[in-house]
Amino acid sequence: MSFMKKRLSDIIKDVEIKERIGDADPLIADLTFDSRNVESHSLFFALRGTRADGHAFIDKAIASGALVVVCEELPGGSHPNVVFLKVENAHQAMAFMARNFFDAPSEKLKLVGVTGTNGKTTIATLLYHTAKLLGYKAGLCSTMANYVDDLMLETRLTTPDAVTLNRLMHKMVEAGCDYCFMEVSSHAVHQGRVAGLEFNGGIFTNITHDHLDYHKTFDEYIRVKKMFFDGLSQSAFALTNLDDKNGRVMLQNTKAETRSYSLREVATYRARIMEGVFEGMQLLMDGHEFWTPFIGKFNASNLLAVYGAGRELGWPKDELLVAMSRLKPVGGRFETVRSENGITGVVDYAHTPDALKNVLEAINNIRTPEQSLITVVGAGGNRDAAKRPVMAAEAVKQSSKVILTSDNPRDEEPQSIVDQMMEGVQFADKYKVLAIIDRKEAIRTACSIARPGDIVLVAGKGHETYQEVKGQRSHFDDREIIREFFEQQQ
């Protein structure tokens, strides 16, 4: 149950209501779209989703104490003590009503959204940590965790629903936070989860083959990403990556102040890698050199986005660079585990062809010809199947040996996913590919065939501490398995 109560008339302010049944103006104590969470004095949103239609749960919500129902289709029957509000789009209405219920928290924070296929989590998380190092109170909304200043809250979605988002930001305001850094997924933009939020800035990382199971076409995926920038206000900044061919597309119709960053092009903010080893790299950023424990061009680009956003937020240049030199890699993003005999394990969240390509390139730019690269990779079930053979082809192209395995198969058969990945392997390359469905066995096999000095890349799950099979989540951590194997070999 929520800690605040608001009149319905205040909650629906500026929301277009197509039809209303009931004149009452009740006090509302909570908002929810899950009938299982309805309590006395709740407002219930009947949302149409991919798996269920909230309209089917209206009676249950009313029985549990809902005083108001927001829906796209009015139900039959008589409910004299309930107010029904028919709207065009219940998802959109929920976003604006959540904003009103929680006193427009995004307007009391400096909110920066990060969108793109890869790099969202790293950039948002590093901005949060940079703000903290500079002495600010800040909040974070990301794939890995949500933070209200120092308080960590678990999360399961890249961008939560609008009620959860506004509730979270309200807590940030109450905690005295100055900033909120948020990953903005294409799903969230398309479903209106971020509607009604006032962003001070938006960052575009890149756009590559992903989520076509949802968006159907790449053009539609680009269009949805662009919608986020189209919605920014004149007082906001739009910071785009010019090293991505669609970077300029994002800025075409935005009203925001346009800024850019690049490792290659002429841009507002520029950087160059001076030196790179497994321990980190020396960067020349905006004319200043500093050492960072991150490696790879993709991480140089991520750090440059953090720098550019920090400057646009008004953070002093020298203080910003000092803070950034103290940043550490995000968990499960190019996270290294070393054995006593010199084998390097790398765990990374790369689960798209482009992300995998970037990680492989980063390793290959550092390793010597004597060092073999053994890559363990799978693909998630119930997700874009078209990327599976592409990922396998990329892994084979840039690795000495490849082991195809399970990721999170979800409701699909792991063997069929691996079979689809094998379609991307040329006949001439099959000699260096193994298929081991059991992920733990695959990781242990990769470690066992590695010689001193070799690199074992385990890609796909990164920070995740579970594996999802047939709707069941069980504990699984790639990093733990590598460490256990290395310790047993001592």
C-alpha positions as CSV (number, residue, x, y, z in Angstrom):
1,M,0.0,0.0,0.0
2,S,1.3,3.5,-0.8
3,F,2.3,6.0,1.8
4,M,0.2,8.8,0.2
5,K,-3.4,9.5,-0.8
6,K,-4.6,11.7,-3.6
7,R,-8.0,12.7,-4.9
8,L,-8.9,11.1,-8.2
9,S,-9.5,14.6,-9.7
10,D,-5.8,15.4,-9.1
11,I,-4.6,12.1,-10.5
12,I,-6.4,12.5,-13.8
13,K,-5.5,16.1,-14.4
14,D,-4.4,16.6,-18.0
15,V,-5.4,13.1,-18.9
16,E,-7.9,12.7,-21.8
17,I,-10.9,10.6,-20.6
18,K,-13.1,9.3,-23.4
19,E,-15.9,8.1,-21.2
20,R,-16.6,8.2,-17.5
21,I,-19.0,6.2,-15.3
22,G,-19.4,7.4,-11.8
23,D,-19.2,11.0,-10.4
24,A,-17.3,10.3,-7.1
25,D,-13.9,11.8,-6.4
26,P,-12.5,9.2,-4.1
27,L,-9.2,9.3,-2.2
28,I,-6.8,6.9,-3.9
29,A,-4.0,5.2,-1.8
30,D,-2.2,3.3,-4.5
31,L,-2.0,2.6,-8.3
32,T,-1.5,-0.8,-9.8
33,F,-2.0,-2.9,-12.9
34,D,-1.7,-6.2,-11.1
35,S,-5.0,-7.4,-9.7
36,R,-3.0,-9.4,-7.1
37,N,-1.7,-6.2,-5.6
38,V,-5.0,-4.4,-5.3
39,E,-6.0,-3.3,-1.8
40,S,-8.6,-0.9,-0.4
41,H,-8.7,2.5,-2.1
42,S,-6.6,1.3,-5.1
43,L,-6.8,2.5,-8.7
44,F,-6.6,-0.4,-11.1
45,F,-5.3,-0.1,-14.7
46,A,-6.6,-2.8,-17.1
47,L,-3.7,-3.1,-19.4
48,R,-3.5,-5.2,-22.5
49,G,-0.2,-7.1,-22.6
50,T,1.4,-9.7,-24.8
51,R,0.4,-12.6,-22.4
52,A,-2.7,-11.3,-20.6
53,D,-5.5,-8.7,-20.9
54,G,-6.1,-6.7,-17.7
55,H,-9.7,-6.3,-18.6
56,A,-10.2,-10.0,-17.6
57,F,-9.2,-9.1,-14.0
58,I,-11.4,-6.1,-13.5
59,D,-13.9,-8.0,-11.3
60,K,-11.1,-9.4,-9.2
61,A,-9.7,-5.9,-8.7
62,I,-13.0,-4.5,-7.6
63,A,-13.5,-7.4,-5.2
64,S,-10.2,-6.6,-3.7
65,G,-11.0,-3.0,-3.1
66,A,-10.4,-1.0,-6.2
67,L,-12.4,2.2,-6.3
68,V,-11.4,3.3,-9.8
69,V,-10.8,1.3,-12.9
70,V,-9.0,2.7,-16.0
71,C,-9.6,0.7,-19.1
72,E,-9.8,0.8,-22.9
73,E,-13.1,-1.1,-23.0
74,L,-15.9,-0.6,-20.4
75,P,-17.1,-3.9,-18.8
76,G,-20.7,-4.9,-18.5
77,G,-22.5,-5.3,-15.1
78,S,-23.3,-2.8,-12.4
79,H,-20.7,-1.5,-9.9
80,P,-22.3,1.5,-8.3
81,N,-19.4,2.3,-5.9
82,V,-16.7,2.2,-8.6
83,V,-15.6,4.9,-11.1
84,F,-14.7,3.7,-14.6
85,L,-12.5,5.7,-16.8
86,K,-12.3,4.7,-20.5
87,V,-9.2,5.9,-22.2
88,E,-7.6,5.5,-25.7
89,N,-4.4,4.0,-24.4
90,A,-4.2,2.7,-20.9
91,H,-0.4,2.4,-20.9
92,Q,-0.1,6.1,-21.8
93,A,-2.8,7.1,-19.3
94,M,-1.0,5.1,-16.5
95,A,2.2,7.0,-17.2
96,F,0.6,10.5,-16.8
97,M,-1.5,9.4,-13.8
98,A,1.5,8.0,-12.1
99,R,3.3,11.3,-12.7
100,N,0.4,13.2,-11.1
101,F,0.0,10.7,-8.2
102,F,3.7,11.0,-7.2
103,D,3.9,14.8,-7.6
104,A,5.8,14.8,-10.9
105,P,9.1,13.6,-9.4
106,S,11.1,13.8,-12.6
107,E,10.6,17.6,-12.6
108,K,12.4,17.8,-9.2
109,L,15.5,15.8,-10.4
110,K,18.0,16.3,-13.2
111,L,16.9,13.2,-15.2
112,V,19.2,11.8,-17.9
113,G,18.0,8.9,-20.1
114,V,20.4,6.5,-21.9
115,T,19.1,4.5,-24.9
116,G,20.7,2.3,-27.5
117,T,21.3,-1.4,-28.1
118,N,24.6,-1.7,-26.2
119,G,26.2,0.4,-23.5
120,K,23.1,1.6,-21.7
121,T,23.8,-0.1,-18.4
122,T,27.5,0.8,-18.3
123,I,26.9,4.5,-19.2
124,A,23.9,5.0,-16.8
125,T,25.8,3.2,-13.9
126,L,29.0,5.1,-14.5
127,L,27.2,8.4,-14.5
128,Y,25.6,7.4,-11.2
129,H,29.0,6.6,-9.7
130,T,30.6,9.7,-11.1
131,A,27.9,11.9,-9.6
132,K,28.5,10.2,-6.2
133,L,32.3,10.7,-6.5
134,L,31.6,14.4,-7.2
135,G,29.6,14.6,-3.9
136,Y,26.1,14.6,-5.3
137,K,23.2,12.5,-4.2
138,A,21.9,10.5,-7.2
139,G,19.6,7.7,-8.2
140,L,19.9,5.0,-10.8
141,C,17.4,2.9,-12.8
142,S,19.2,0.1,-14.7
143,T,19.2,-3.5,-15.8
144,M,21.4,-4.5,-12.9
145,A,19.9,-2.6,-10.0
146,N,18.0,0.5,-8.9
147,Y,19.6,2.9,-6.5
148,V,18.0,5.6,-4.3
149,D,21.2,7.3,-3.3
150,D,23.1,4.5,-1.5
151,L,20.1,2.2,-1.1
152,M,20.1,-0.6,-3.6
153,L,16.8,-2.1,-4.9
154,E,16.6,-5.1,-7.1
155,T,15.1,-4.9,-10.6
156,R,14.0,-7.3,-13.3
157,L,13.4,-4.9,-16.2
158,T,15.7,-2.5,-18.0
159,T,13.0,0.2,-17.6
160,P,10.3,-0.6,-15.1
161,D,6.6,0.2,-15.6
162,A,5.5,3.8,-15.2
163,V,4.1,3.4,-11.7
164,T,7.3,1.8,-10.4
165,L,9.4,4.4,-12.2
166,N,7.5,7.4,-10.7
167,R,7.4,5.7,-7.2
168,L,11.2,5.1,-7.4
169,M,11.9,8.7,-8.5
170,H,9.6,10.0,-5.7
171,K,11.8,8.1,-3.2
172,M,14.9,9.7,-4.8
173,V,13.3,13.2,-4.3
174,E,12.5,12.3,-0.7
175,A,16.1,11.2,-0.2
176,G,17.4,14.5,-1.5
177,C,18.8,13.2,-4.8
178,D,20.0,15.8,-7.3
179,Y,20.2,13.4,-10.3
180,C,18.6,10.3,-11.7
181,F,20.3,8.3,-14.4
182,M,18.0,5.9,-16.3
183,E,18.3,3.2,-19.0
184,V,15.6,3.8,-21.5
185,S,14.7,0.6,-23.5
186,S,13.0,0.6,-26.8
187,H,10.1,-1.4,-25.2
188,A,9.7,1.3,-22.6
189,V,9.4,4.0,-25.2
190,H,7.0,2.1,-27.4
191,Q,4.8,1.1,-24.4
192,G,4.7,4.7,-23.1
193,R,6.5,3.8,-19.8
194,V,8.5,7.0,-19.9
195,A,5.7,9.2,-21.1
196,G,5.2,12.3,-18.9
197,L,8.7,12.3,-17.6
198,E,10.8,15.4,-17.9
199,F,14.2,14.5,-19.1
200,N,17.1,17.0,-18.8
201,G,19.2,15.0,-21.3
202,G,19.2,12.0,-23.5
203,I,22.2,9.9,-24.7
204,F,22.3,7.6,-27.7
205,T,24.9,4.8,-27.7
206,N,24.4,2.8,-30.9
207,I,21.8,0.7,-32.6
208,T,22.4,-2.9,-33.8
209,H,20.4,-6.1,-34.5
210,D,18.3,-6.8,-31.4
211,H,14.7,-7.0,-30.2
212,L,13.3,-7.8,-33.7
213,D,11.1,-10.4,-32.1
214,Y,9.3,-7.3,-30.7
215,H,9.8,-4.6,-33.2
216,K,9.6,-6.9,-36.3
217,T,11.8,-4.6,-38.5
218,F,15.1,-2.8,-38.0
219,D,13.5,0.4,-39.3
220,E,10.8,0.2,-36.7
221,Y,13.4,-0.4,-34.0
222,I,15.2,2.8,-35.1
223,R,12.0,4.8,-35.3
224,V,11.1,3.8,-31.7
225,K,14.6,4.8,-30.4
226,K,14.3,8.1,-32.2
227,M,10.9,8.8,-30.5
228,F,12.7,9.3,-27.3
229,F,14.8,12.1,-28.7
230,D,11.9,13.6,-30.6
231,G,10.2,14.0,-27.2
232,L,13.0,15.9,-25.4
233,S,12.3,19.5,-24.6
234,Q,14.2,22.6,-25.8
235,S,15.9,22.9,-22.4
236,A,17.4,19.4,-22.6
237,F,20.5,18.1,-24.3
238,A,20.6,15.3,-26.8
239,L,24.0,13.6,-26.9
240,T,24.6,11.2,-29.8
241,N,27.4,8.8,-30.8
242,L,28.7,9.8,-34.3
243,D,30.6,6.5,-34.6
244,D,27.2,4.8,-35.2
245,K,25.8,5.4,-38.6
246,N,22.4,6.1,-37.1
247,G,23.8,8.6,-34.6
248,R,22.8,11.6,-36.6
249,V,19.3,10.2,-37.4
250,M,18.4,10.4,-33.7
251,L,18.9,14.2,-33.7
252,Q,16.9,14.9,-36.9
253,N,13.7,16.1,-35.2
254,T,14.7,16.8,-31.6
255,K,14.0,20.2,-30.0
256,A,16.8,19.6,-27.6
257,E,20.3,21.1,-27.8
258,T,22.3,18.7,-29.9
259,R,25.7,17.4,-28.9
260,S,27.9,14.6,-30.1
261,Y,30.8,12.3,-29.1
262,S,33.2,10.2,-31.2
263,L,36.4,8.3,-31.3
264,R,36.8,8.9,-35.1
265,E,34.7,11.8,-36.3
266,V,34.8,15.6,-35.6
267,A,32.4,15.9,-32.6
268,T,31.6,18.0,-29.5
269,Y,33.5,15.5,-27.4
270,R,36.4,13.4,-28.6
271,A,38.7,10.7,-27.2
272,R,41.5,8.4,-28.4
273,I,43.0,5.2,-26.9
274,M,46.8,5.8,-26.3
275,E,47.6,2.4,-25.0
276,G,45.6,-0.8,-24.1
277,V,46.4,-3.9,-22.0
278,F,44.3,-6.4,-20.1
279,E,44.7,-4.2,-17.0
280,G,43.2,-1.1,-18.6
281,M,44.0,1.7,-21.1
282,Q,45.4,5.2,-21.3
283,L,42.9,7.6,-22.8
284,L,43.3,11.0,-24.3
285,M,39.9,12.6,-23.6
286,D,39.1,16.2,-24.6
287,G,42.8,17.0,-24.6
288,H,43.6,15.4,-21.2
289,E,45.2,12.0,-20.6
290,F,44.1,9.6,-17.9
291,W,44.4,5.9,-17.0
292,T,41.3,3.7,-16.6
293,P,40.8,0.0,-15.8
294,F,38.4,-0.4,-18.7
295,I,39.5,-1.8,-22.0
296,G,38.3,-1.8,-25.6
297,K,37.0,0.8,-28.0
298,F,33.4,0.2,-26.9
299,N,34.4,1.2,-23.3
300,A,36.3,4.2,-24.5
301,S,33.1,5.3,-26.2
302,N,31.1,4.6,-23.1
303,L,33.4,6.7,-21.0
304,L,33.3,9.5,-23.5
305,A,29.5,9.5,-23.3
306,V,29.8,9.8,-19.5
307,Y,32.3,12.7,-19.9
308,G,30.1,14.5,-22.4
309,A,26.9,14.1,-20.3
310,G,28.8,15.3,-17.2
311,R,30.0,18.4,-19.1
312,E,26.5,19.1,-20.3
313,L,25.2,18.8,-16.7
314,G,27.8,21.5,-15.8
315,W,30.2,19.3,-13.9
316,P,33.7,21.0,-13.8
317,K,36.1,19.5,-16.4
318,D,39.0,18.8,-14.1
319,E,36.9,17.4,-11.2
320,L,35.0,15.2,-13.7
321,L,38.2,13.7,-15.2
322,V,39.6,13.0,-11.7
323,A,36.3,11.2,-10.7
324,M,36.3,9.2,-13.9
325,S,39.8,8.0,-13.4
326,R,38.5,6.4,-10.2
327,L,35.6,4.5,-11.9
328,K,35.7,0.7,-12.0
329,P,34.1,-1.6,-14.6
330,V,30.4,-2.5,-14.1
331,G,29.9,-6.1,-12.8
332,G,29.6,-8.6,-15.7
333,R,30.9,-6.2,-18.2
334,F,34.3,-7.3,-19.3
335,E,34.9,-8.7,-15.8
336,T,38.2,-10.6,-15.6
337,V,39.0,-13.6,-13.4
338,R,42.7,-14.8,-13.4
339,S,44.0,-18.3,-12.6
340,E,47.3,-19.0,-10.8
341,N,48.9,-20.3,-14.0
342,G,48.0,-17.2,-16.1
343,I,44.7,-18.1,-17.8
344,T,42.4,-15.0,-18.1
345,G,38.7,-15.5,-17.8
346,V,36.5,-12.7,-19.2
347,V,32.8,-12.6,-18.4
348,D,30.7,-10.2,-20.5
349,Y,27.0,-9.6,-21.0
350,A,27.4,-9.4,-24.8
351,H,24.2,-11.0,-26.1
352,T,23.9,-9.3,-29.5
353,P,26.1,-9.7,-32.6
354,D,27.6,-6.2,-32.3
355,A,28.3,-6.5,-28.6
356,L,30.0,-9.8,-29.0
357,K,32.0,-8.4,-31.9
358,N,33.1,-5.5,-29.8
359,V,34.3,-7.7,-26.9
360,L,36.1,-10.1,-29.2
361,E,37.8,-7.2,-31.0
362,A,38.9,-5.7,-27.6
363,I,40.5,-9.0,-26.6
364,N,42.1,-9.5,-30.1
365,N,43.6,-6.1,-30.0
366,I,45.5,-7.0,-26.8
367,R,46.3,-10.7,-27.0
368,T,49.5,-11.9,-28.6
369,P,49.7,-14.6,-31.4
370,E,50.7,-17.2,-28.8
371,Q,47.6,-16.7,-26.8
372,S,44.5,-18.6,-27.8
373,L,41.0,-17.2,-27.4
374,I,38.3,-19.7,-26.4
375,T,34.8,-18.3,-26.6
376,V,31.8,-19.8,-24.8
377,V,28.5,-18.3,-26.1
378,G,24.8,-19.1,-26.4
379,A,21.6,-17.2,-27.2
380,G,18.5,-16.5,-25.2
381,G,15.2,-18.3,-25.8
382,N,12.0,-16.5,-26.7
383,R,14.0,-13.7,-28.2
384,D,15.1,-12.6,-31.7
385,A,16.1,-15.8,-33.4
386,A,17.6,-14.1,-36.4
387,K,20.7,-13.0,-34.5
388,R,21.7,-16.6,-33.4
389,P,23.6,-17.7,-36.5
390,V,25.1,-14.2,-36.8
391,M,26.5,-14.4,-33.2
392,A,28.0,-17.9,-33.9
393,A,29.6,-16.7,-37.1
394,E,31.1,-13.7,-35.3
395,A,32.5,-15.9,-32.5
396,V,34.0,-18.3,-35.0
397,K,35.6,-15.6,-37.0
398,Q,37.4,-14.0,-34.1
399,S,38.2,-17.0,-31.8
400,S,40.6,-19.9,-31.7
401,K,38.0,-22.2,-30.4
402,V,34.2,-21.8,-29.8
403,I,31.9,-23.7,-27.5
404,L,28.2,-23.1,-28.3
405,T,25.9,-23.6,-25.2
406,S,22.7,-22.6,-23.4
407,D,22.1,-19.0,-22.3
408,N,18.6,-18.5,-20.8
409,P,16.6,-20.9,-23.0
410,R,13.4,-19.9,-21.3
411,D,10.6,-21.9,-23.0
412,E,12.6,-23.1,-26.0
413,E,14.6,-26.3,-26.3
414,P,18.3,-25.5,-25.8
415,Q,19.3,-27.9,-28.5
416,S,17.2,-26.2,-31.1
417,I,18.8,-22.8,-30.2
418,V,22.3,-24.2,-30.5
419,D,21.3,-25.9,-33.8
420,Q,20.2,-22.5,-35.2
421,M,23.5,-21.0,-34.0
422,M,25.4,-23.7,-35.9
423,E,23.7,-22.6,-39.1
424,G,26.1,-19.6,-39.0
425,V,29.2,-21.8,-38.9
426,Q,30.8,-22.5,-42.3
427,F,31.7,-26.1,-43.0
428,A,35.4,-25.3,-43.1
429,D,35.2,-23.9,-39.6
430,K,33.3,-26.7,-37.9
431,Y,36.5,-28.3,-36.7
432,K,37.0,-25.5,-34.1
433,V,33.4,-25.5,-32.8
434,L,32.0,-27.7,-30.0
435,A,28.3,-27.8,-28.9
436,I,27.9,-28.5,-25.2
437,I,24.3,-27.8,-24.1
438,D,25.0,-27.8,-20.3
439,R,26.4,-24.3,-19.7
440,K,28.4,-25.2,-16.6
441,E,30.1,-28.1,-18.5
442,A,30.8,-25.8,-21.4
443,I,32.5,-23.2,-19.2
444,R,34.6,-25.9,-17.4
445,T,35.5,-27.5,-20.7
446,A,36.7,-24.1,-22.1
447,C,38.8,-23.6,-18.9
448,S,40.3,-27.1,-19.1
449,I,41.5,-26.8,-22.7
450,A,43.0,-23.3,-22.0
451,R,46.8,-23.2,-21.6
452,P,48.7,-20.7,-19.5
453,G,48.4,-17.3,-21.1
454,D,45.2,-18.1,-23.0
455,I,41.9,-16.2,-22.7
456,V,38.5,-17.7,-22.0
457,L,35.6,-15.5,-22.9
458,V,32.2,-16.4,-21.5
459,A,29.6,-14.2,-23.1
460,G,25.8,-13.6,-22.9
461,K,24.9,-13.5,-19.2
462,G,27.4,-11.2,-17.6
463,H,26.1,-10.0,-14.2
464,E,23.1,-12.4,-14.1
465,T,23.1,-14.8,-11.2
466,Y,20.4,-17.1,-12.6
467,Q,19.5,-19.3,-15.5
468,E,15.9,-19.5,-16.8
469,V,14.7,-22.8,-18.1
470,K,11.0,-23.7,-18.7
471,G,9.8,-20.8,-16.6
472,Q,12.0,-21.7,-13.6
473,R,14.9,-19.6,-12.4
474,S,17.8,-21.4,-10.7
475,H,21.1,-19.9,-9.3
476,F,23.8,-19.7,-12.0
477,D,26.8,-17.3,-12.1
478,D,29.4,-17.6,-14.9
479,R,32.0,-15.9,-12.7
480,E,31.5,-18.4,-9.8
481,I,32.0,-21.4,-12.2
482,I,35.2,-20.0,-13.6
483,R,36.6,-19.2,-10.1
484,E,35.7,-22.6,-8.8
485,F,37.5,-24.3,-11.7
486,F,40.6,-22.1,-11.3
487,E,40.7,-22.8,-7.5
488,Q,40.4,-26.6,-8.1
489,Q,43.4,-26.5,-10.4
490,Q,45.8,-24.8,-7.9
